[in-house]
Each structure stands twice: as structure tokens, then as C-alpha cells.
Amino acid sequence: MEKSSPASAASLRWAILRRALRPSSSSPQSSSCGDPLQTEIERVSRKATRGFNLVPWEFSSWVEERILLTKRKDVCGNRDAVICYRLPIGRTPTLSLIQRVGCHMELQDFEISNAHNIDSTGLVCLWPSEDVLTYYCLTHANIFSSKKVLELGSGYGLAGLAVAASTDAHEVTISDGNPHVVDYIHCSVRANSDNFGDTIVKPLTLHWGQEQATDMSSHFDIIIASDCTFFRQFHADLAYTIRCLLKDSEDSQAIFFSPRRGNTLDMFLEQVRKLGLKVHVVEKYDSKVLGLHQEFINGDNSSWPNYVADHCYPLMIKITF
């Protein structure tokens, strides 16, 4: 019998979308090992199960307390789980984030996206660039001492929460343009409130490029973000938001981590330069991250199928006045 040909890339991407909209009833811990379709999906998908795995995580058994503590049953439902992140550095050993599991998406998510002209990628998972950003912040905790910090396009906000819990930042604002994503951030801030010490932590719905940003003009010493440069239609608004919110001083800076993804990163940096800001791109910013990158490229590490540097390896971008 003739062997059937592999599924096309288009049909596999539709399979990814179908699984997101119609997730199985299996538990979050269930494995797809041995599933032929899953093998084919990994062939086309850039998404990693664990990415660089710089901040290891595991599912928490903490269920009833989750609902009682957050007091947000409309957010914390059967589609959600508490993910326990083990911070490799810093005074706080773990953080508990309430997240969607199994790439679960609902029609309401797309309705919210359309209503606010935003995307829903923050609901999907913790993206690899956020993992790298979090690790970088933890290994450079001293730069946040007594600073006012903003995370832009935070998704579930691991980096911002890690800065709040493991550095001496004065204030950390964790923002996203998707109000549903910010609901999850509110829950996670409540769940980790005992870890923040004297640091003020604020979830915020923030839309790039809108006048709302002027209310916090020149307020932040450090702005951090990961994987926020992919959508070209938001480049000008994101650059404006950085220019507006970043304090105009010698030691203020925005720290971004993002893959090149063709020319999208370069196009964003062009918008930043147009506003009179300086840009410094660093490829080799951490030996551990670079070592993992080389393992993925050489095929020495099979934990990230279909790893391609242009789409997967985040460069570090420093933006200053």
C-alpha cells in the first residue's frame, strides 16, 4: 500500500486553530506523545512546548484556593490552571500565574480582539521571548533598584511579576492592551501579593499610541517587553508609547527581546529612530541563552522542533534617549 503524503502546511495550521477552539477534555498534564498528527503539527509550528526553559514551570494542584484568593470566578474556570514558575535567581523561589491551558481559545476572545483592535496572543501561552526576558531581568536585578518599571504587551506578565518579586523596584506596572488578559494579571498579582515586599504592583490596560499614555508621560525609568514587534500595523503606536512613557534621562532605557522575523524588527526600529531615540541591538547578551540557541541550531537539543533562528532566537534591543 502506498504511504499517504504528509499533510500540507495550510491544513496543519487549520488543525492548530481547530484544537485551540475545540480543546480536548483531557487534563492539562496529558501528553500527545505518539500522536501522528501532533508530530506533523510540530513540523509546521514555531511554538515550543518549553522554549528555552530558563524559568522552569509545572502545573500546580492548588485549585480551590485559587478561586477563593482571586475572587474572580469569571476568569478562573475549568479552562484555566495555576502554573508554578520556579525562579532560578532572586529572593522569591516561585511565582504562581493563573493561565489558560492547552492553547484554549473561545469566540469571545476574538470578539474582544476585534472590539479593541488588538490580538489575542497573550492568552495562548508564555512565549519563549518572555522566558528570556524574565531570565535577563533576574540576572540583572540591580538595574531595577528604586526604579519605576513598565512591562508592555505583557501577556500573563511573568517578567513583570518576577521583577516585582525579586528586585528592589519601587513600582512595577504590568500592562497589556487586551482587557481579558489584564483580568488574568489582576488574579496573578493577588495570588503573589505576599512576595512583593514594598514594591507597588499595578495591572493596567494600555493601548499603544492612544492619549491614555500621556497621563503617564515620562513616568517610567525602565520599560521592558518581549515579542511585541511582529505586527507591523502597531509599530508606530508602540514606538510612540515608548517615547511618551520613558523618562527623558541618561539612565532610563527600554529593554526589548524579539526575534528578527524577516524585516519586521528592523521596520519597528526604524519607527523608533524616527522619534529621535537611540537603538542598540545585541545578539550575544547571555552565554546560557546563546548556548541553548546553538544546541537548537545544531540539532543537539530536540526539545524545540523546527527551531529557526530568524523566528525563534530573541535579540536584545536597548532603546535610550
Secondary structure, 3 states (H helix, E strand, C coil): CCCCCCCCHHHHHHHHHHHHHCCCCCCCCCCCCCCHHHHHHHHHCCCCCCCCCCCCEEECCCCHHHHHHHCCCCCCCCCEEEEEEECCCCCCCEEEEEEECCCCCCHHHHHHHHHHCCCCHHHCCCCHHHHHHHHHHHHCHHHHCCCEEEEECCCCCHHHHHHHHHCCCCEEEEEECCHHHHHHHHHHHHHCHHHCCCCEEEEEECCCCCHHHHHHCCCECEEEEECCCCCHHHHHHHHHHHHHHECCCCCCEEEEEECCCCCHHHHHHHHHHHCCCEEEEECCCCHHHHHHHHHHHHCCCCCCCCCCHHHHCCEEEEEEC
